[in-house]
Amino acid sequence: MRKRKGSYYTKAAVSYLILVVLIVFSVFPALWMFVTSIKTSQENFTIPPKLIADHPTAANYSRVVFESDIPRAFFNSIVVTVCATALTLIVAVLAGYGFARYRFKGSRVLSSGLLYGQMMPGVVIIIPLYMVFSKLKMVDTYLALIIADLAITVPMSVIMLRSFFQTIPRELEEAAKIDGCSNLGSLARVILPVSMPGIIAVSVYAFLNIWEEFLFALNLTNSNTVRTLPIAINNFSGEFVIDWGAMMGASMVVSVPVLVIFLLCNKFFIKGLSDGSVKG
């Protein structure tokens, strides 16, 4: 009996030790980013580096807010992210519901196409996208960034919501139709409220991917009037010198909305991913 208890406590201790190590590895980059953002330039280049700032300063944040293009880039990111996320939801809800409830010629091929679209890297499609947007005079516009971001978020969003809709009993829709609802009416009044965890999961997924998107924003923008936060942060890196303090301060500013949204929607995000996971 004592051996079993000893073995149990040993396994528990090892498990907790592994969890602590994983937590440290996960939290350390964010902690180092914050510490670097409040260090002076001299402290950031000291060898060996120090984990604690000797003379904490807010000068880096002051430069980020008042002497850089970060405020404008923050506004641009908000506009692009909100619009692209909203369009992703509209497309994903309608397409996911159609794939989950209707069987039509070519539906399986289209479903497989979603997987191929998700697996295709952005670098493969950036050249044709740029050529099309250039001919349409859409380079350096919000619309070009929004459409390009949809190519990243729509395939996986449709897959997630299709799987989620498949878990909802058809009897709910049939009961709504008996009460006089149309197909769209039952979708809006019955299916969407029940599917709220999946919709929130898709919203968080789309928001995170669009908010941090770099490749399209780098190639489809030419001016600071449209450039988003990842590009503005990259501007702190010069040819010979990198302003690590300002760059980390800007990174902290970028991380705040993502952290807040994820903390607020964490429960729904996990539930939506588990309930709407892709089934064979």
N, C-alpha and C positions, 0 to 999 in steps of 0.2 A: 504493500500500500504506500509506504514511504517512497519507494522507488518511483512509483507512478506519479506521486505528487512532485517529487524532485524533477522528474522528466517534464512534467507539465510546466513547472515554473521556469525550467531552463528554456523550453521552447517559447514560452511567453516572453522571457527576457530577450531572447535572440530576435523575436518578431518585433518587439518594441524598439530594439536597438537599430534594426534595419529601417523601420519607419522614421526614426529620428534622423538617421543619416540621409534618407531620401528627402525629408523636410528641409534639412540644412542645405542640401544641394539645390533644392527648388527655390528657397527663399534667398539664398546668398546673392545671386545676380541682382535681384531687386534691391537688396540692402546695399550692395556695392554701388549700384547706380545712384541711390539717394546720397550716400556718403560722398561720392565723387562730385555730385551736384552742389554740395555745400562747402567744398574745399576751395582754397585759393589755387591759382595756377602753379605756384611754387610747390604746394603740397601734393598736387596731382602728379608731379614729376619726381618726387622724392623716391629714392631707392635705399632700402626696400620699402614698398608701399605700406601705408598705415591704414588700418581698418577704421580708426576713429579720427575725425578731423580735429586738429589742434586749435585752429581758429575758424570756427564755422562762420560762413558768410552767405548772405542772400544776393550777392552781386551777380552771380550767374543767372538767377531767376529774373533779376532786374533787366539784364541784357536781353534775355529771351523775350520778355514781355514788352519792353519799351524800345529796344534797339535792333530788333530782327523782324523777319517776315512771319514769325510764328503765329501771331494773332490772325492775320489774313489767311494763313494756311489752315488754321484751326477752323475758321468759318467755312473755307472751301471743303474741308473734310466733312464737316457737319452736313453741308448741302448735298454733297455727293453720296455720303453714307446713308442719310435718311431717305433720299429719293431712290437709290438703288435697292435698299432694303425693302422699302414699300413695294416697288415693282417686283422684286423677287418673291415676296409673299403672295402678291396677286397671281403671278404666273404659277407658282408652286402649288397654291391651293387649288386652282382650277385644273391644272394638269395632273396633280396628284390625285384629285378626286376622280377625274376622268379615267386614269389608269387603274384606279382601285375598284371602280364600280362598273366599268363598261369594257366589253371585249369587242374589238373591231379589227378589221384587216390591217395587219402591220403593227399592232399594238406591242407585240413581243419584240419586234425589231426596234421600235422606238424606245422601248424600255432598255434594251441592250445599248442603244445609242447614248442613253443618258450616262451609263457607266463609262463608255468610251470618252464622252465629253468631260466627265469628272477626272479621268486619268490623264487627259491631254494637258501637258504643261503650257503655261501661258506664253513661254518664249516661242512656241510653235505657231501661235496665232497672232502674235503682235505685229508681224510684218504685213500679212494680209489686212489686218484691222487698220493699220496705219495707212496703207494704200487706199482703202475704201474711204476712210475719214478724210484723207487728204483731197481726194477727188470731190467729196461732198462739202469741202470747206468747213469741216467740223473739228479739225485739230485745234487744240488749245481752247476747248469748250467743256462746260459741265456735261453736256449731253454725250460727248464722246467717252468720257470717263465712266458715266453711268452705264452706257450700253456695254462697254468693255467689261465692267465689273459683273454685269449680269452673266457673262460667259463663264465666270468663275463660280458664282453662287447658285445659279438656277439648277444645274444637273443634280447636285447632291441634295438641294432643298426639295426638289420634286421626288427624289427617291425616298427621303425621310418621311415626307407627308403621305406619299402613296402607301408606305408600310404602316403608317399610323392609321390612316383611314381604313385599311384592311382589317384592323383589329376592332373596329366599331361595328356592332351588329346591324344588319340591314333592317331588322324589325323596327328600329327607331325611325328610319326614313319611311318605311311603309306606313307606320302609324301617323306620321306627319302628313303623308299624301292622302290618307283616309280623311284627315281633318281639313283637306283642301289645299295643302301646300304643293307648289310645283317643285320640280327638281332643284332649281336654284333657291326656292324658298326653304326647302328642307335642309339644303346645304347651309344657308345663312342662319336659320333659326334653331337647327338641331345639331348638325354635324360640327360646325365651327365652335360653338360653346363647349361641346364635349372634347374637342380636339385642342383646346387652349394650351395644354402643356406642350404638345407637338409644335404648335405655331410659335410659342415662345422659344422653344429650342431652335427652330429654324431661324427665327429673328436674331437670336444671339449669334448663331453660327454665321449668318450673312453679315451682321454688323461687324464682327471681329475680323472676318476675311476682307471686307471692303475697307475698314478703318486702317488696316496695316498694309494695304496693297501698295506695292512699290513699282513694279515693272511697267504697268500701263501708265501710271501717273508720271513716270520718268520720260517715257517716249511720246506720250500724247499731249504733253503740255510744253509751252515755250515761255510763259510769263508767270510772274508771281500772282497774277489775278486769278489763276485757276489752279496752281500747284497746291498739292495737299501736304499734310504734315510729314509723311516719310521723306518727301523730297526736301522740304524746308529744313528738316533735321540734318539731312545729308550735306546741306550747304555749310554747316559748321566745320566740315572737313575740307581744309585747303590743300593746295598742292604740296606744301612743305610743313604746315603746322595744322594740328587738330585741336580745336578748342574743346577739350574734354569736359570741362565744367559746364559750359553752356550747352553742349550736346546732351549731357546727362540731365541737365535741368529741363531741356525741351522734351527729352524722353519721359521724364516724370510727368510733365504736363500732358503728354500724349497718353500715358498709362492710366491717368485718373478716370476718364470716362469709361474705359474698358473695365477697370476694376470695379467701379460703382455698378455698372450694368450687370456684370457677372455675379457680384455679391447679391444684388437684388433678385436676380432671376436664377440663381444657382439651383434651387430646389426644382423649379419647373424645367430647367435645362437638362438636368440629370434624368428626371422622370420622362421627359420627351424623348431623349436618346434611348432609354431602356425600353419604353413602350413602342417606339417607332423604329426599333432596330431592324435592319434588313434581314428578312427571313428567307430561307431557301425555298 
